[in-house]
Amino acid sequence: MCYETSLNKKLKVLEKTFDAQLKKDEEFEPYYHKSGFVHPNLYCIPIDQPGTIYPMEWGLVAPWGSKDINAFRKKYNTLNAKSENLLKSNMYKEAARERRCLIIVDGFFEPHHVNKVSYPYYCYLQDQKIFSIAGIYNELEDGKRTLSLITTEANDFFAEVHNNKKRMPLSMDPDFEGSWLDPGLSDMNLKELMQECFRKEAFKAHPVSRDLYKRGKDTNNPEILEEVDYNPDGLF
């Protein structure tokens, strides 16, 4: 699953790449590492305003959970939503049909397991350029938007990285980003799109410090992206 992301580019790079502007009166703060478990804001382009970049809180809240969000999140982990179950789940199917978004990142972290020990790997594109991941969202009564990041079955590369669960984020090829934000998609179109839209450009990955997993440790710094010496089983 994908519970950690990075986005350390300047706002003007995001706006130029996606031909979108940050929502008025919102602030943009680049970051080196965010953990979904503290429900931070991620920067997203929603289906209803494809020319606008919105901060959305990571961890989709269902309508029935909006009166007590803390209690809802203690019961449900909605940081990720599986593409295979998206249109079957009462939690996600309405959002999948009506409220899709592009989550803007320049990397994400996946666990690699050796002898029951988890080693974090940083995954990124050439030159660590920004890209999008498919997401869905709900809007609460106060206007706050909450999202889930969509994952899918790992390809050969990510099956080596995420060698336990064998999952990967549904990273979008630029040719399919517009289709993801098309409000006219049928369920069949959506299923076909999720099977075809994964980014064609190859990803890279390297191990990073296990400080990533330490509670109370400040990991929002450039050092967390640096490759470390250990390579527990010769991966890459």
Solvent accessible surface area in square Angstrom, and as a share of the most:
residue,aa,sasa,rsa
1,M,39,0.17
2,C,0,0.00
3,Y,51,0.19
4,E,20,0.09
5,T,0,0.00
6,S,0,0.00
7,L,0,0.00
8,N,40,0.20
9,K,41,0.18
10,K,137,0.58
11,L,46,0.23
12,K,140,0.59
13,V,58,0.33
14,L,0,0.00
15,E,32,0.15
16,K,179,0.76
17,T,76,0.44
18,F,26,0.11
19,D,123,0.64
20,A,2,0.01
21,Q,111,0.49
22,L,29,0.14
23,K,69,0.29
24,K,169,0.71
25,D,134,0.69
26,E,67,0.30
27,E,132,0.59
28,F,33,0.14
29,E,111,0.50
30,P,69,0.43
31,Y,3,0.01
32,Y,69,0.26
33,H,13,0.06
34,K,41,0.18
35,S,25,0.16
36,G,0,0.00
37,F,118,0.49
38,V,114,0.66
39,H,55,0.24
40,P,20,0.13
41,N,68,0.35
42,L,0,0.00
43,Y,9,0.04
44,C,0,0.00
45,I,3,0.02
46,P,0,0.00
47,I,17,0.08
48,D,83,0.43
49,Q,76,0.34
50,P,79,0.50
51,G,39,0.38
52,T,24,0.14
53,I,0,0.00
54,Y,22,0.08
55,P,23,0.14
56,M,1,0.00
57,E,28,0.13
58,W,0,0.00
59,G,0,0.00
60,L,0,0.00
61,V,0,0.00
62,A,0,0.00
63,P,92,0.58
64,W,144,0.50
65,G,6,0.06
66,S,36,0.23
67,K,193,0.82
68,D,81,0.42
69,I,39,0.20
70,N,113,0.58
71,A,49,0.38
72,F,10,0.04
73,R,42,0.15
74,K,180,0.76
75,K,153,0.65
76,Y,72,0.27
77,N,89,0.45
78,T,5,0.03
79,L,3,0.02
80,N,10,0.05
81,A,1,0.01
82,K,85,0.36
83,S,12,0.08
84,E,85,0.38
85,N,67,0.35
86,L,0,0.00
87,L,22,0.11
88,K,156,0.66
89,S,28,0.18
90,N,116,0.60
91,M,29,0.13
92,Y,25,0.10
93,K,69,0.29
94,E,91,0.41
95,A,2,0.02
96,A,0,0.00
97,R,99,0.36
98,E,101,0.45
99,R,49,0.18
100,R,1,0.00
101,C,0,0.00
102,L,5,0.02
103,I,0,0.00
104,I,0,0.00
105,V,0,0.00
106,D,0,0.00
107,G,0,0.00
108,F,1,0.00
109,F,3,0.01
110,E,1,0.01
111,P,30,0.19
112,H,3,0.02
113,H,50,0.22
114,V,26,0.15
115,N,136,0.70
116,K,202,0.86
117,V,57,0.33
118,S,25,0.16
119,Y,39,0.15
120,P,0,0.00
121,Y,0,0.00
122,Y,0,0.00
123,C,0,0.00
124,Y,29,0.11
125,L,0,0.00
126,Q,89,0.39
127,D,118,0.61
128,Q,51,0.23
129,K,84,0.36
130,I,11,0.06
131,F,2,0.01
132,S,0,0.00
133,I,0,0.00
134,A,0,0.00
135,G,0,0.00
136,I,0,0.00
137,Y,5,0.02
138,N,8,0.04
139,E,89,0.40
140,L,20,0.10
141,E,175,0.78
142,D,115,0.59
143,G,39,0.37
144,K,75,0.32
145,R,22,0.08
146,T,0,0.00
147,L,0,0.00
148,S,0,0.00
149,L,0,0.00
150,I,0,0.00
151,T,0,0.00
152,T,22,0.13
153,E,123,0.55
154,A,16,0.13
155,N,57,0.29
156,D,125,0.65
157,F,53,0.22
158,F,1,0.00
159,A,24,0.19
160,E,92,0.41
161,V,0,0.00
162,H,2,0.01
163,N,47,0.24
164,N,88,0.45
165,K,129,0.55
166,K,98,0.41
167,R,23,0.08
168,M,10,0.04
169,P,0,0.00
170,L,1,0.00
171,S,0,0.00
172,M,0,0.00
173,D,10,0.05
174,P,69,0.44
175,D,117,0.61
176,F,45,0.19
177,E,26,0.11
178,G,57,0.55
179,S,44,0.28
180,W,0,0.00
181,L,19,0.10
182,D,59,0.31
183,P,106,0.67
184,G,63,0.60
185,L,39,0.19
186,S,55,0.35
187,D,52,0.27
188,M,120,0.53
189,N,63,0.32
190,L,2,0.01
191,K,97,0.41
192,E,80,0.36
193,L,12,0.06
194,M,19,0.08
195,Q,153,0.68
196,E,106,0.48
197,C,0,0.00
198,F,39,0.16
199,R,27,0.10
200,K,145,0.62
201,E,57,0.26
202,A,83,0.65
203,F,15,0.06
204,K,89,0.38
205,A,13,0.10
206,H,22,0.10
207,P,6,0.04
208,V,0,0.00
209,S,30,0.19
210,R,99,0.36
211,D,37,0.19
212,L,12,0.06
213,Y,84,0.32
214,K,117,0.50
215,R,240,0.88
216,G,92,0.88
217,K,106,0.45
218,D,103,0.53
219,T,15,0.09
220,N,76,0.39
221,N,38,0.20
222,P,67,0.42
223,E,104,0.47
224,I,8,0.04
225,L,18,0.09
226,E,103,0.46
227,E,115,0.52
228,V,39,0.22
229,D,150,0.78
230,Y,69,0.26
231,N,64,0.33
232,P,45,0.28
233,D,79,0.41
234,G,58,0.56
235,L,15,0.07
236,F,115,0.48
